[in-house]
Structures are given as C-alpha cells and as structure tokens.
Amino acid sequence: MRDQEAGWLGAEVANTNGTHDLGPLQINSWWVPHIARLIGKPDYQVRHWLRHDACFNADAARWIFLSGLRTTGDYWKAIGIYHSPTAWRQRTYAAKVANHMRARFGPSLFGTGSAEARR
C-alpha cells in the first residue's frame, strides 16, 4: 500500500470531496475524528501526527487495514476498504496494490492458485 499511496512526511493532499490525504500512507482526514476518539486525543493533534509522524501514520494505516480485515475476513477486500467504502474503487485499488507487489517481489508472487490471481 505504501508504494501505491506514495505520500511523504508533511503531506496534505486535497481530495475533490473536501477531505485530505495525510502523510506517507495518505490517511484520509475522514479518519481523524475516529482515531482521535479511539486514542483520547484532540483532532488537531491526530491530524498533525498523521502528517508529520511516520510511525503514527503507519500505525493508523495498520489499524484501518486490520479493521477492514476483521470486518471482511478477506485480505484483498481489506486492502480495498483501506482506500474507499465504494466497491468498484476497492477492487481497482486492490489490483493496483497487487501490481506494485508483483513489481517489487516478482511476477510469481501470487502463483496461479491464489484468490488474488483469479480476480
């Protein structure tokens, strides 16, 4: 997902829907109040950490992904949920992440029997 997101420390990229993608893993600002409530910190502090603290950003990305995995029980659906609540966007994003993984680890990464390979 990091390769797909391609953010950087300090990033705050505006989206057409009024939200922003924050930091290295481009955490959508929609998550800020949810994370803030979860950890008992103010929104402004969470937003700052998501932009400027790589470890906090990665931990938030992990939490978002694992929340999707817990909900669906499906790795690739969880990858898609990380990106969007919209099914077609989830599928497109998961395919892009899979392509980045193939580029990094080789074309035989998923083999022919994996669920991802059949998508």
Helices and strands as residue ranges (DSSP letters): H 2-5, E 12-14, E 20-22, E 27-28, G 29-31, H 32-39, H 43-52, H 54-72, H 75-83, H 87-105, G 116-118
